[in-house]
Amino acid sequence: MHWDRLFEDLEGQLASEWEAERAALDAESERLRISRLELRSRIRMLCAVEARMTLDLAGGQRLPVRLRALGADWLATEPSSGGETAAPLSISIVPLHAISGMSMDHGMLLTSLDPQVAAEPALRERMTFGFLLRDFARRRVPVRIALRDGDEVHGTIDRAGADHLDLAVHDAGDVRRADAVRGFRIVPFSALLWLRASGEAQLP
């Protein structure tokens, strides 16, 4: 009986050591996986679950949103509850360069690390900010844009180049007609914090 108890103790110790070694290897493997994880992959995971969060933008502006889609260099969002839910302009396009941080609860933060949530990149992820704005220009979608200097401008995009857009400035709710246009602006993409398209607008 003495030997039986001894062998049982030794087997228990060996099993514990194996379990500890396996846990250490799993932890090291997870650290290695996370060390290779890019921000874009985490944003893709958050878009897959339509995460609610607050985007911290350049200049200190904070935007409570629900993520809807990820493009090549932009995010499509909708107002989160507690945000501008009553506003007629609801689809916001935020260039990735304008984002200085993302605030969310701890559960959502952990979700962004979960490999089970990750989806394959969609075709939409190839669409650049310029491509999207050219589609808005073609469809004459009214927009409101927020700039880094704090200014907000309403209008219709006449055309979009590789790194800038031409905006026909008019009042919110007006259709782009010659008598409604109050001026024209060339706006570099780098100056944009967000662009909000009318509630009827759909992403391409």
C-alpha positions as CSV (number, residue, x, y, z in Angstrom):
1,M,0.0,0.0,0.0
2,H,2.9,2.3,0.8
3,W,4.3,1.9,-2.7
4,D,0.9,2.5,-4.3
5,R,0.5,5.8,-2.5
6,L,4.0,6.8,-3.5
7,F,3.3,6.1,-7.2
8,E,0.0,7.9,-7.0
9,D,1.8,10.9,-5.6
10,L,4.5,10.8,-8.3
11,E,1.9,10.5,-11.0
12,G,0.0,13.5,-9.6
13,Q,3.2,15.5,-9.5
14,L,4.0,14.6,-13.1
15,A,0.5,15.5,-14.3
16,S,0.7,18.8,-12.5
17,E,4.1,19.6,-14.1
18,W,2.8,18.6,-17.5
19,E,-0.3,20.8,-17.0
20,A,1.9,23.8,-15.8
21,E,4.2,23.3,-18.8
22,R,1.2,23.2,-21.2
23,A,-0.3,26.3,-19.7
24,A,3.1,28.1,-20.0
25,L,3.4,27.1,-23.7
26,D,-0.2,28.2,-24.4
27,A,0.5,31.5,-22.7
28,E,3.7,32.0,-24.7
29,S,1.9,31.0,-27.9
30,E,-0.9,33.6,-27.2
31,R,1.7,36.3,-26.5
32,L,3.4,35.5,-29.8
33,R,0.1,35.6,-31.7
34,I,-0.8,39.0,-30.2
35,S,2.6,40.4,-30.9
36,R,1.9,39.8,-34.6
37,L,-1.6,41.2,-34.5
38,E,-2.1,44.4,-36.5
39,L,-4.5,47.2,-35.6
40,R,-6.4,46.7,-38.8
41,S,-7.1,43.1,-37.9
42,R,-8.6,44.2,-34.5
43,I,-10.7,46.8,-36.2
44,R,-12.0,44.2,-38.6
45,M,-13.0,42.0,-35.7
46,L,-14.8,44.9,-34.1
47,C,-16.6,45.7,-37.3
48,A,-17.7,42.0,-37.5
49,V,-19.6,42.4,-34.2
50,E,-20.7,46.0,-35.0
51,A,-19.0,47.2,-31.8
52,R,-20.2,50.3,-30.0
53,M,-17.4,52.6,-28.9
54,T,-16.2,56.2,-28.8
55,L,-13.7,57.3,-31.5
56,D,-11.1,59.7,-30.2
57,L,-10.3,62.0,-33.1
58,A,-7.5,64.4,-33.8
59,G,-8.1,67.8,-32.2
60,G,-9.8,66.2,-29.1
61,Q,-13.2,65.5,-30.7
62,R,-15.0,62.4,-29.5
63,L,-17.6,60.5,-31.6
64,P,-19.8,57.8,-30.0
65,V,-20.5,55.3,-32.8
66,R,-21.4,51.8,-33.8
67,L,-18.9,50.3,-36.4
68,R,-20.5,49.2,-39.6
69,A,-17.7,48.6,-42.2
70,L,-14.0,48.9,-42.8
71,G,-12.6,50.2,-46.0
72,A,-9.0,50.5,-47.3
73,D,-8.4,53.7,-45.3
74,W,-11.7,54.6,-43.6
75,L,-14.4,53.4,-41.2
76,A,-18.1,53.6,-41.8
77,T,-20.1,54.2,-38.6
78,E,-23.6,55.0,-37.3
79,P,-24.4,57.1,-34.2
80,S,-24.3,55.0,-31.1
81,S,-27.2,55.2,-28.6
82,G,-26.7,58.4,-26.7
83,G,-25.2,60.0,-29.8
84,E,-26.9,62.0,-32.5
85,T,-29.6,59.4,-33.2
86,A,-32.1,62.0,-34.2
87,A,-29.9,63.7,-36.7
88,P,-30.9,63.4,-40.4
89,L,-27.3,62.7,-41.4
90,S,-26.5,59.3,-40.0
91,I,-23.8,57.5,-42.0
92,S,-20.4,58.8,-40.9
93,I,-17.2,58.0,-42.8
94,V,-14.1,58.5,-40.7
95,P,-10.6,58.4,-42.3
96,L,-8.3,56.1,-40.4
97,H,-5.7,58.9,-40.2
98,A,-8.1,61.0,-38.2
99,I,-8.4,58.4,-35.4
100,S,-6.2,58.9,-32.4
101,G,-7.8,56.2,-30.2
102,M,-10.8,54.0,-29.6
103,S,-12.6,53.9,-26.2
104,M,-14.7,50.8,-25.4
105,D,-15.6,48.5,-22.6
106,H,-13.2,45.7,-21.5
107,G,-15.3,42.9,-23.0
108,M,-15.2,44.5,-26.4
109,L,-11.5,45.1,-26.1
110,L,-11.0,41.4,-25.5
111,T,-13.4,40.6,-28.4
112,S,-11.0,42.5,-30.7
113,L,-8.3,39.9,-29.7
114,D,-10.5,36.9,-30.3
115,P,-9.3,34.9,-33.4
116,Q,-12.8,33.3,-33.6
117,V,-14.4,36.6,-34.4
118,A,-12.0,37.4,-37.3
119,A,-13.5,37.4,-40.7
120,E,-11.8,37.3,-44.1
121,P,-11.2,40.8,-45.6
122,A,-14.3,41.8,-47.6
123,L,-14.1,43.3,-51.1
124,R,-15.1,46.6,-49.5
125,E,-11.7,46.7,-47.7
126,R,-10.1,47.5,-51.1
127,M,-12.2,50.6,-51.5
128,T,-10.2,53.8,-50.8
129,F,-11.6,56.9,-49.3
130,G,-11.3,58.6,-52.7
131,F,-13.2,55.8,-54.4
132,L,-16.0,56.2,-51.8
133,L,-16.2,60.0,-52.3
134,R,-16.2,59.6,-56.1
135,D,-19.3,57.4,-55.6
136,F,-20.9,60.1,-53.4
137,A,-20.1,62.7,-56.1
138,R,-21.6,60.6,-58.9
139,R,-24.8,60.1,-56.9
140,R,-24.9,63.8,-55.7
141,V,-25.2,62.7,-52.0
142,P,-25.4,65.8,-49.7
143,V,-22.7,65.7,-47.0
144,R,-21.5,67.5,-43.9
145,I,-17.7,67.4,-43.3
146,A,-15.9,68.2,-40.1
147,L,-12.3,69.6,-40.4
148,R,-9.4,69.5,-38.1
149,D,-9.6,73.2,-37.4
150,G,-13.1,72.7,-35.9
151,D,-15.1,74.0,-38.9
152,E,-18.1,72.1,-40.3
153,V,-19.3,72.6,-43.8
154,H,-22.4,71.3,-45.7
155,G,-22.5,70.7,-49.4
156,T,-22.2,68.3,-52.3
157,I,-19.0,66.7,-53.5
158,D,-18.5,67.7,-57.2
159,R,-15.4,65.6,-57.6
160,A,-12.7,63.7,-55.7
161,G,-9.1,63.3,-56.6
162,A,-6.4,61.1,-55.1
163,D,-6.0,63.2,-51.9
164,H,-8.6,65.9,-52.0
165,L,-12.2,66.8,-52.9
166,D,-14.1,69.7,-54.4
167,L,-17.1,70.7,-52.4
168,A,-20.0,72.9,-53.6
169,V,-21.0,74.6,-50.4
170,H,-24.7,75.0,-49.7
171,D,-27.1,74.9,-46.7
172,A,-28.1,71.6,-45.1
173,G,-31.3,70.2,-46.7
174,D,-30.7,72.1,-50.0
175,V,-30.2,70.3,-53.3
176,R,-27.1,71.3,-55.2
177,R,-28.4,73.9,-57.6
178,A,-26.6,76.9,-59.0
179,D,-28.8,79.3,-57.0
180,A,-28.3,77.4,-53.8
181,V,-24.5,77.1,-53.9
182,R,-22.7,79.7,-51.8
183,G,-19.2,78.9,-52.8
184,F,-16.6,76.2,-53.6
185,R,-13.9,74.6,-51.5
186,I,-11.0,72.3,-52.2
187,V,-10.5,70.1,-49.1
188,P,-7.5,67.9,-48.6
189,F,-8.3,64.5,-47.2
190,S,-5.7,65.1,-44.5
191,A,-7.8,68.0,-43.2
192,L,-11.0,65.8,-42.7
193,L,-12.0,64.4,-39.3
194,W,-15.3,62.8,-40.6
195,L,-17.8,63.1,-43.4
196,R,-21.4,62.4,-42.8
197,A,-23.7,61.4,-45.6
198,S,-27.5,61.7,-45.7
199,G,-29.6,59.0,-44.0
200,E,-30.7,57.8,-47.5
201,A,-27.2,57.2,-48.7
202,Q,-26.0,53.6,-49.0
203,L,-22.4,52.4,-49.1
204,P,-21.3,51.1,-52.5
